[in-house]
Amino acid sequence: MGGFVIGAGELVGGLVARGVVDVIGVPCSYLTPLINRVASGSAARYLPVTHEGEAVAIAAGCWLAGATACVIGQNSGLGNMVNPLTSLTDPSRIPVPLIVSRRGEPGFPDEPQHELMGAITPELLALMRVGHAVIPADAAGLDACLDRGWAEMDREQRPFAFVLRHGVLAAEGLDEPPFAGSPMSTVTDARKDRDAPTRMAALECLVGSLDDAAAVVSTTGKTSRELYTIADRPQHFYLVGAMGSASAVGLGVARHTHRPVVVIDGDGAALMRLGTLATVGAHAGPNLVHVLLDNRVHDSTGGQQSLAAQVDFPALAHACGYARVHDCADLDEFAEALQLAQAGYGPTFIYLMIRPGSIPELGRPTVRPPEVARRFKAFVTGPNHVS
């Protein structure tokens, strides 16, 4: 694409003019200008949620109440939208506008986790009978594009997707007010006074505290990128996509090896698949260690707030059946908890609040995902393997 040509305010204005009162979704770097505009205050309210399918269901509820909500999400999130789009909005004929960014578009180099979805996005939308149009790279065509989508929603009574390509929206600053949800628990509130470490410091502490036999599954985004920067080892499995699935992957690994299996999770990712905590509590063995580093923001997409301030993660892990739960005040407690957890009395949940932000010019893993997967498998299935 060429230069930035549409202001986020123009797009938000076009949505508001067509009755949109809520913008609901999960951040994506392509959508950052739009999110920053509505999160910083506009005629449409921003509702951050835990995953894209949830956003579709909420938008359907808005329509049932006579209001229009626009769902926003990355095209990888279409996987999360498939069920509500095909079994809720389609059979009930509920029209919902979607803005879907197209990561991995053919001809535009991107990360490997976006290649397949980037190639099949138009076909997948068509297969689900969701009409779609590409948001034009000129402001003059924006109204016509939105008019087309709204006309099709009126005619078909089905959702319509506006596909956002890279480079269409101009940058937009973020001035997000503090999260105004329910009051935080007293346990969570007490953490506000802690001198939270950086994620890099926490990961360095983790790497230095792990036994050489430990296998590590790290979550999507900057967690895996920083872990790779600190140390790229065969026992690391970097989850480059499938946000929220790290604990499920770790559970699958841990059930078939005696090795300690350490999952490094983030608050936004954990919230996206919160039910997996109950699955881990029910099915994990003593060798699973679930680490959650909570900075209460989506760092990879510009620092928008997650919903983590709503949640007392240690209390939740305890309620879901983890055998041991450590709420760490600092890196010393964090290192001690990691040492205890590897003794095999779990499943263990280790929580540490960290500060937002990352190191400048953070790189990405250069090892391709198939190689990462196969060297990790070779490590896990070595000594101490149990089939």
C-alpha positions in Angstrom: 0.0 0.0 0.0 1.0 3.6 -0.3 1.1 6.2 2.4 -1.5 6.7 5.2 -4.5 8.3 3.6 -7.5 8.0 5.9 -7.7 9.5 9.4 -9.2 7.3 12.1 -11.6 10.1 12.9 -13.1 9.9 9.4 -13.7 6.2 9.8 -15.2 6.6 13.2 -17.3 9.4 12.0 -18.6 7.3 9.1 -19.6 4.5 11.6 -21.3 6.9 14.0 -23.2 8.6 11.2 -24.6 5.1 10.4 -25.8 4.5 14.0 -22.8 2.8 15.6 -22.7 3.4 19.3 -20.3 0.7 20.5 -17.0 -0.5 18.9 -16.2 -4.0 20.3 -13.1 -6.2 19.9 -9.6 -7.2 20.4 -6.5 -5.0 19.4 -4.5 -5.5 16.2 -1.7 -3.3 15.1 -3.4 -2.5 11.8 -6.5 -1.4 13.9 -4.4 0.6 16.4 -5.4 4.1 15.0 -9.1 3.2 15.1 -8.9 1.7 18.6 -6.9 4.6 19.9 -9.5 7.1 18.6 -12.5 5.4 20.2 -10.6 4.4 23.4 -9.5 8.1 23.8 -13.0 9.3 23.6 -15.5 9.6 20.7 -19.2 9.4 20.0 -18.8 5.6 19.9 -17.7 3.8 23.0 -14.9 1.3 23.0 -15.5 -2.1 24.6 -12.4 -4.2 24.9 -13.3 -7.9 25.2 -11.4 -11.2 25.6 -11.8 -12.7 22.1 -13.4 -11.9 18.8 -16.2 -14.4 19.0 -17.3 -12.8 22.2 -17.4 -9.5 20.4 -19.8 -10.9 17.8 -22.1 -12.2 20.4 -22.2 -8.9 22.3 -22.9 -7.0 19.1 -25.8 -9.4 18.4 -27.2 -8.6 21.8 -26.8 -4.9 21.1 -28.9 -5.3 17.9 -31.5 -7.2 19.8 -31.8 -4.2 22.1 -32.1 -1.8 19.1 -28.5 -0.5 19.1 -25.7 -1.0 16.5 -22.3 -2.2 17.5 -19.3 -2.6 15.2 -17.0 -5.6 15.8 -13.3 -5.1 15.1 -10.6 -7.7 14.9 -7.6 -9.1 13.1 -8.4 -11.7 10.4 -6.8 -14.4 12.5 -9.7 -13.7 14.9 -12.1 -14.8 12.2 -11.4 -18.3 13.6 -12.9 -17.2 16.9 -15.9 -15.6 15.0 -16.8 -18.7 13.0 -19.2 -20.2 15.5 -21.2 -17.0 16.4 -21.3 -15.9 12.7 -22.6 -19.2 11.5 -24.8 -20.3 14.4 -26.0 -17.0 15.9 -26.1 -14.1 13.5 -26.8 -16.2 10.4 -29.8 -18.3 11.6 -31.2 -15.3 13.5 -30.5 -12.9 10.6 -28.8 -10.3 12.7 -26.8 -7.8 10.7 -23.5 -6.8 12.4 -20.8 -4.6 10.8 -17.3 -6.0 11.1 -14.0 -4.3 10.5 -11.4 -7.0 9.8 -7.7 -6.3 9.3 -6.0 -8.4 6.7 -2.7 -9.6 8.0 -0.7 -11.8 5.7 -2.2 -10.5 2.5 -0.4 -12.2 -0.5 2.3 -10.0 -1.8 2.8 -8.2 1.5 5.4 -10.0 3.7 4.2 -10.7 7.2 4.8 -13.0 10.1 4.3 -16.8 9.4 1.3 -17.1 11.6 -0.6 -14.8 9.2 0.2 -16.5 5.9 -2.7 -19.0 5.7 -5.4 -16.8 7.1 -4.2 -13.9 5.0 -4.5 -16.0 1.8 -8.0 -17.3 2.6 -9.7 -14.3 4.2 -12.0 -13.4 1.3 -12.9 -17.0 0.7 -13.6 -17.7 4.3 -15.9 -14.7 4.6 -17.7 -15.8 1.4 -18.0 -19.4 2.7 -19.7 -18.0 5.8 -22.0 -15.9 3.6 -20.6 -12.7 5.1 -20.5 -10.0 2.4 -17.3 -8.0 2.4 -15.6 -5.0 0.8 -12.1 -3.6 1.1 -11.9 -0.2 2.7 -10.5 2.0 -0.1 -7.2 3.7 0.2 -8.7 7.1 -0.4 -11.0 9.1 1.9 -13.4 10.0 -1.0 -14.4 6.3 -1.4 -14.9 5.6 2.3 -18.6 6.7 2.4 -19.4 4.7 -0.7 -17.9 1.6 0.8 -19.7 2.1 4.1 -23.0 2.7 2.2 -22.5 -0.5 0.2 -22.0 -2.5 3.4 -25.0 -1.0 5.2 -27.2 -1.5 2.2 -26.2 -5.2 2.0 -26.8 -5.6 5.7 -30.3 -4.1 5.3 -31.0 -6.3 2.3 -29.6 -9.6 3.5 -30.0 -9.2 7.3 -26.5 -10.7 7.8 -23.2 -9.3 9.0 -20.9 -7.5 6.5 -17.1 -7.2 6.8 -15.1 -4.1 5.9 -11.6 -5.4 5.2 -8.8 -3.1 6.3 -5.4 -3.4 4.5 -2.1 -2.3 5.8 -1.3 1.4 5.5 -4.8 2.7 5.1 -5.2 4.4 8.5 -3.0 7.3 9.7 -1.4 7.0 13.1 -3.4 8.1 16.1 -2.3 8.7 19.6 -3.7 7.0 22.7 -5.2 9.0 25.6 -7.2 6.2 27.3 -8.8 7.0 30.6 -8.4 4.5 33.5 -10.5 1.4 33.2 -13.9 2.0 34.8 -15.0 -1.5 35.6 -16.1 -3.0 38.9 -13.9 -2.3 42.0 -10.8 -4.3 42.2 -10.4 -6.9 44.9 -8.4 -6.0 48.0 -5.7 -8.5 47.0 -5.4 -6.9 43.5 -5.6 -3.4 44.9 -2.7 -4.0 47.2 -0.5 -4.7 44.2 -0.6 -1.2 43.0 2.1 -0.2 45.5 4.6 -2.8 44.3 7.7 -1.8 42.3 6.8 -4.0 39.3 9.7 -5.3 37.2 9.9 -5.3 33.4 8.9 -8.3 31.5 12.5 -8.7 30.3 13.7 -8.8 33.9 11.0 -11.3 34.8 12.0 -13.5 31.8 15.7 -13.3 32.6 14.9 -14.4 36.2 12.7 -17.2 34.9 15.4 -18.5 32.5 18.0 -18.4 35.2 15.7 -20.3 37.6 14.7 -23.2 35.4 16.2 -26.6 35.4 17.9 -27.6 32.2 15.3 -30.3 31.8 12.4 -27.9 31.7 10.3 -27.4 28.6 9.0 -23.9 28.0 5.8 -22.8 26.1 5.6 -19.0 25.7 2.6 -17.0 24.7 2.0 -14.8 21.6 3.6 -11.4 21.1 6.3 -9.7 22.9 6.7 -12.4 25.6 8.0 -14.9 23.0 10.0 -12.2 21.2 11.8 -11.2 24.5 12.3 -14.8 25.5 13.9 -15.4 22.1 16.1 -12.3 22.6 17.3 -13.6 26.0 18.0 -17.2 25.0 16.9 -19.2 22.0 17.0 -22.9 23.1 15.5 -26.1 21.8 13.3 -26.4 24.8 11.5 -23.2 23.9 8.2 -23.4 22.0 7.2 -19.9 20.8 3.5 -19.5 20.2 3.5 -17.0 17.4 -0.2 -17.2 16.8 -3.3 -18.8 18.4 -3.4 -16.1 21.2 -4.6 -17.6 24.5 -3.7 -21.2 23.7 -0.3 -21.4 25.5 -1.7 -23.0 28.7 -3.6 -25.6 26.6 -0.5 -26.5 24.6 1.4 -26.7 27.8 -1.2 -29.0 29.3 -0.9 -31.3 26.3 2.8 -31.5 26.6 2.9 -32.0 30.4 0.5 -35.0 30.2 3.1 -37.0 28.2 6.4 -36.2 29.8 7.9 -36.2 33.3 9.8 -33.0 32.5 8.7 -29.8 34.2 6.7 -27.9 31.6 6.6 -24.1 32.1 3.9 -22.0 30.4 4.6 -18.3 30.2 1.3 -16.5 29.8 0.1 -12.9 29.6 -3.0 -11.2 31.0 -4.7 -10.5 27.7 -3.9 -14.0 26.4 -5.1 -15.7 29.5 -8.3 -13.7 29.5 -9.0 -14.8 25.9 -9.2 -18.5 26.9 -10.0 -18.1 30.6 -11.9 -21.4 30.7 -8.6 -23.2 30.1 -7.7 -22.5 33.8 -10.4 -24.9 34.8 -9.2 -27.5 32.3 -5.7 -27.3 33.6 -7.0 -27.5 37.2 -8.9 -30.6 36.3 -6.5 -32.5 34.1 -2.9 -31.3 34.7 -0.3 -33.3 36.5 2.2 -32.2 39.1 4.8 -31.1 36.5 2.9 -28.2 34.9 3.9 -24.7 35.9 1.7 -21.9 34.7 3.4 -18.4 34.9 1.3 -15.3 34.3 3.0 -12.0 33.8 0.4 -9.3 34.1 0.9 -5.7 32.9 -2.8 -5.0 32.3 -2.2 -3.9 28.7 -1.9 -5.3 25.2 1.7 -4.3 24.7 2.1 -5.6 21.1 -0.6 -3.3 19.7 0.2 0.0 21.4 -0.5 -0.5 25.1 -4.3 -0.4 25.2 -5.8 -1.6 28.5 -6.8 -5.2 28.9 -9.5 -6.3 31.3 -7.0 -7.7 33.8 -7.8 -5.0 36.4 -11.1 -6.9 36.8 -9.5 -10.2 37.7 -7.8 -11.6 40.7 -5.8 -14.2 38.8 -4.3 -16.0 41.8 -7.7 -16.4 43.4 -9.2 -17.6 40.1 -6.4 -20.2 39.7 -7.0 -21.4 43.2 -10.8 -21.7 42.5 -10.0 -23.6 39.3 -8.1 -26.3 41.2 -4.4 -25.5 40.8 -2.6 -27.4 43.6 -0.3 -24.5 44.4 -0.7 -20.8 43.8 2.0 -18.2 44.3 1.2 -14.4 44.2 4.7 -13.0 43.9 5.5 -9.5 45.2 8.9 -9.2 43.5 11.6 -11.1 41.5 13.0 -12.8 44.6 9.6 -14.3 45.4 9.2 -15.1 41.7 12.5 -17.0 41.6 11.7 -18.9 44.8 8.3 -19.9 43.5 9.8 -21.2 40.2 12.3 -23.3 42.2 9.5 -24.8 44.4 7.2 -25.4 41.4 9.8 -27.6 39.6 9.8 -30.0 42.5 6.6 -31.4 41.0 3.8 -30.7 43.4 1.5 -28.9 41.0 -0.1 -27.9 38.8 1.3 -24.7 40.0 0.2 -21.1 39.2 2.8 -18.3 39.6 1.6 -14.7 39.3 3.7 -11.6 38.9 2.7 -8.1 38.1 5.1 -6.4 35.6 5.2 -2.9 34.2 4.0 -2.2 30.6 6.5 -1.6 27.8 9.3 -3.5 26.1 12.8 -3.0 25.0 13.3 -0.7 21.9 13.7 -2.3 18.5 12.7 -5.7 19.8 13.4 -8.4 17.2 11.4 -11.5 16.3 12.4 -15.1 16.2 14.2 -15.9 13.0 13.7 -19.7 13.4 10.7 -20.7 11.4 7.8 -22.3 13.3 8.1 -25.8 11.8 11.8 -25.9 13.0 10.8 -24.6 16.4 8.1 -27.3 16.8 10.4 -30.1 15.7 13.4 -29.3 17.8 11.0 -28.8 20.8 9.5 -32.2 20.1 13.0 -33.8 19.9 13.9 -32.2 23.2 10.7 -33.2 25.0 10.8 -36.8 23.7 14.4 -37.3 24.8 15.3 -38.6 28.3 12.4 -38.6 30.8 9.8 -39.0 28.1 6.6 -40.8 29.0 4.2 -41.9 26.2 
